[in-house]
Amino acid sequence: MAAAPTFNELALKYVLADKHETDKQQAISEQAAQAIEQSSNKRLTVGQWVASVHEWMQSSGDDDLISRAKALDFLASTLQILSRRDDTLNADQVKLLVTFFCSLFENDHKAGIAASTKALSYLIVTKHFQPSLGSNIIQSICKLGDDFKLQLPATRLGIYQLFRALLGIPAVVSDLEHQHGSTSGFILDLQNLCRNERDPENLMTWFAILKSFLQEFNPSDDVTSEIFRAFSAYFPISLRPSTTPTVVTTDDLKSTLRSCFSAHHRVAGLSIPFLVDQLDKADQTIAVKVDILLTLDACLMNYDRPQQSVVPYADQIWGSLKYEVRNGDVQDIIKATLKVLCSLAKRLEGENLQSFIDNAWRDLKEDISDLKYTAQAGNLLVAVIGATPQSFALLVPRALEHIKKTIENNTMVLHKRDLIALMNSIVKLRLHLVSDLYSGRSQSEDVGLLLDDLFGDSLFHDLYLPFWKEHYARSSPIEYLGLLGETLQGMGSLVGLKSSGKGRIRRLCSDSTCKAIVELLAQIIISPLTSLQDVSLAQPQDLLDAAEVALKNSIPLYPPSFRYLLPQYLSAIEDAYSSPWQSPDLSLRIWNVSTALCTLIHSGTLDPSACWLNEAALINALLQGLQWMLSKGAHPRIAGVLIDVLHTTVTAALEQASTFDTSPKLTKQSFRNLVHEFRASRVPQIDLNQPGMIEVLGVHEVGSNRPRRAYCLFVVQQLYRRFTTLTSSAVYSRGSSGELAAVNLSNDIDDRKPDLIPIQNKVLAHIGQLAATVIRSFSEDEQRALELDSEAFSMFHSWNSDSGQNLKLLYSVSPANNFRTAPLALGIIQGLRPGAIDTEIHLSALKDLVSLLVTSPTLPPDALPRPPLDALLAVLSNKLDKKNSNLMDERLRIQQCLMEAAKALCGHDQNPGVANSKLLIWHSIMCYLAGDIACPLIDPAQNRLLTFVFDHAPNDTMMGRQLAQYLGVMVKDLHCLSKPNHAIRKKLAMGWLYHRYVEPLLDLCISDGWESERSAVHRSIATFELVRHMKFHIFKHDVAKLVRIGIRSLSTFHVGPETAALLVVLNTILDEDPDQLQNHLTALIKGLASLYEAAIVAARANTARRAGVPGDGSEGSSVSLTEDPVISTRWHVVRFFSKFVEKGYATHILVPHAKGVKRLLATACGDPVREIRRNAVAARRAWDAQY
């Protein structure tokens, strides 16, 4: 066995190792440490270990300095390993090593400092380190003198960390205090050594050392003054820009230096006067003033013995800081100042607090009476009284009395507004103080100090109500709006005031007062409705907003207040409708008021239980209002508004349920039981014409087991039953036998007024989407248990009990009323999870829709409500279980029928009416495919319909162009196929479709003759209609081809949907990969200019065609950019020219076209559509600036 290497050999290997071979050096150190640990004679071994570096200690020269430093680092690294086993070295050996390394600070300033510091850092944590050696270490290091500042920052940092570690050892601190007493000479030596430090990281540690000294030692006043001078010399501190990276930020430096000022109360007599003096200097920047104030606040909050450290300076602080608020205009400084004054008041007690309050009030009283300083004085007052309940109790009585008198004797509106705002701040402050009192953040002796007798009913009747009556008038001048708004805010806060005594918590305002306040606020909120009868009741928007904010604040404080609003709301709706001066915008007014009520209960601050009670009350009120309007035969637009707000309320309620409710899963029986309870509680039942009551659902609350979801489903059930009826009918004819049940629209939907049918259909769509929102919140098990799939066609009617006879049910959309119940069926099916739809129901409904819309229509295509039927077809196609082989066979048969129908659409019949019918049928086929390919099957045999569409539609001689325009429907973002509606979607579906079907089209979009030219154009249309709905990463590899095809298509596409799709794709390429257009800019600019001119011509032609049509006319600024493809084309062209400048294309390419582009943009600046004008003006400015 080879002999173990000697220490001399190990030291030599360590020295010769390259500086990057840290692992090798670590292994050498571990060998040395192991040899020491395993030695039986550690005294001798340690001596040999130390002596192993002797030969380098005697050398000189720069190369020898490096070797000596590495040799000493060998010893330090070995000690690092030994320090992990702190009983290896005995006390004598530790002392000997400490003495050795300390000597190097005096004798080896160039090579030994870093290694010695490192070694000592490990020695002081060993078990046998003697505390008395701490003083020796400090004294040895201090012998560096002026050589200290010549050391590298990293070396100095090691020394600072050594000092800090020493002061963190209690035994060393005790020994130092015993040796040096109150003179603490060692700290003065350290101060002298470190006085020139400028490195940020080193300063962080140096400040921490000074803080530790002030906290752990008891120095004399002279020494304290010297320490204070040492760190205050750096104040205010900042970080200069440097090329050397550092992890220390300016805020870090400020925070650490701040901790020195606030370290101990013994420096209060130095710190506070110093900081106040710094603040009073006229040349201080904002950042410095904020730093001073934050430091002063830290001192006030951290000093012990406030009697000695804070009280003597209270008047000085107030005398200086009050002017920072009184005369200041910088919010950061004002905020920091108010925080300091609040902290000051928190540290004062008894007579000292009384004296401070009296001194402050003398200044504040005078300023509150002066309009120029009222707001500032109010801020100071709130800061002082908000510190503690004691300060609140001492000053508020005087303040309230003075504010009331000043209001009474004042005639200036602005001054009154500021005074009322100050009163509001005091009321809100008391709310917070009471909250702190009951949450345990205040002391028990604070109970009863918040002056219950001065707040509540007396404050409302003595101040707010008289003030409101005095200033609120039908013709109040506009300058009163701010004043009245502040009054509303104050009254809204009053309802939340609670007692602060030791007894039962009670509300300070009586129920009658709370009700009076809410009714007053409600009068403002509902004024858009009440002003129909009396124009003088109309309120400015500013006052409406103020009342809404006041109610938002008051409802969480007093939840029942919301229910006081609802009777007034319903009464206002009824009166507004019955008024002989009924406004043509009544539905809009109802919507505005109703949505305002909806936002009040969903402000995010209400308790979940209280929120549910208010939600239920609003739902009931909306149902009552809807029932009343239906009974009066109101315009369906009003019903649509109420259902829309009901949908918003239900949506928010279900979001609350998903977060806060823990109700058990619903079953058919449990839902029936809950419905029985709802009815027993006399809730509104719109399907039975029973108005019921608004506040009825509180009895159903048990903890978090709130019946939100069940009640929302109950509401949907009512709406479906109200707007539909169940009758026996023979209207079914496709393969049915026997007497069948049919769901008809109820009398609320009148077929005899054709002009109302579009609005009625929107009402039905609103109800359907409300149902979808509710139903999709249930789990798959719940949807199955509730049998919601069959309800899509029964509309929640009971087939036996409702009609009194046993009728046969077909799972298909009712043909009654020309299938107008389709939106209702869609709503339910749309919200179902795929696994919750019974196979029989699914196939029956899907086949029936395919037959109705495509293969065997019983009505002309344009006589059907196709949008909801097409959406229902897409949903049923999408949610078909593709793992079920039997269903897949049926799917292929359905697709075969659709393919036969698609073939029949391709022909030579050019009759416009027939062509339109063909396109409607083609659109239905595309909707089927939209649902099917969202979760595609990659087997070509499973996609014969899709393959047929791509192979034949664009190539059709007569209708290829029109058919190609509809291909984009397959990949369009359809709401009914969104993830929230549990649609089956695969992430890679779009990419699969592109690479399998779209990519092969690209090479066919270039023609070589007239006949193929037409097909090439058709294929190009299909390509851009599809690609416009895809993300860039899907087609980025074919961008070059798309650009070439697109530029060519600028001259071959018709202005309208074709050009809109093309420009969407080109705009996407411009955004994502502008370099692809670099070589085509000339052709692109010319093509876009020609296209814009063609779009202008097309717009004029459209306007001419619409001339004389009632309710229509020329384009206006309110037209949506996405509704009209001609407008969309113009908008995209203008956006292109705006982006050309942004993308930084070469000047020599754009300059030749600048004149023509500017002329085009000048024309676009007069476009009738506002958004196009806005973009054109911006683009023209950009081109003028560059060219």
Secondary structure, DSSP 8 states (H G I E B T S, - for coil): ------HHHHHHHHHHS-TT-HHHHHHHHHHHHHHHHH-S-HHHHHHHHHHTTHHHHT--SHHHHHHHHHHHHHHHHHHHHHTTSTTSS-HHHHHHHHHHHHHHHHH-TTTSHHHHHHHHHHHTTSTT--TTHHHHHHHHHHTTGGGGGGS-HHHHHHHHHHHHHHHT-HHHHHHHHHHHGGG-HHHHHHHHHHTT---HHHHHHHHHHHHHHHHH----HHHHHHHHHHHHTT-S------SS--S--HHHHHHHHHHHHTS-GGGHHHHHHHHHHHHH-TT--HHHHHHHHHHHHHHHHH-S-HHHHTGGGHHHHHHHHHHHHHS---HHHHHHHHHHHHHHHHH--HHHHHHHHHHHHHHHHHHHTSGGGHHHHHHHHHHHHTS-HHHHHHHHHHHHHHHHHHHHT---HHHHHHHHHHHHHHHHHHHHHHHHHHHT-S-GGGTT-S-GGGSSHHHIIIIIHHHHHHH--TT--TTHHHHHHHHHHHHHHHTT-B--SSS---BSS-HHHHHHHHHHHHHHHTHHHHTTT-GGG---HHHHHHHHHHHHHHHHHSTTHHHHHHHHHHHHHHHHHH-TT--TTHHHHHHHHHHHHHHHHTSS-S-HHHHHHHHHHHHHHHHHHHHHHHHTT--HHHHHHHHHHHHHHHHHHHHHHHHH-------HHHHHHHHHHHHHTT--BGGGTB---SS-GGGG--TT---HHHHHHHHHHHHHHHHEEEEEE----SS--S-EEEEEE-TTS-TT-GGGHHHHHHHHHHHHHHHHHHHTTS-HHHHHHTTHHHHHHHTT--TTTTTSS--B--SS---HHHHTTHHHHHHHHHHS-GGGS-HHHHHHHHHHHHIIIIIS-SS-GGGS-HHHHHHHHHHHHHTS-TT-HHHHHHHHHHHHHHHHHHHHH-SS---HHHHHHHHHHHHHHHHHHHHHHTS----GGG-HHHHHHHHHTTT-TTTHHHHHHTGGGGTS--GGGSGGGT----TTHHHHHIIIIIHHHHTTSS-SSHHHHHHHHHHHHHHHHHHTTS-HHHHGGGHHHHHHHHHHHTTTS-TTHHHHHHHHHHHHHHHH-GGGGGGGHHHHHHHHHHHHHHHHHHHHHHHHHHTT-TT--S--TTS-TTT-HHHHHHHHHHHHHHHHHHTT--HHHHGGGHHHHHHHHHHHTT-SSHHHHHHHHHHHHHHHHH-
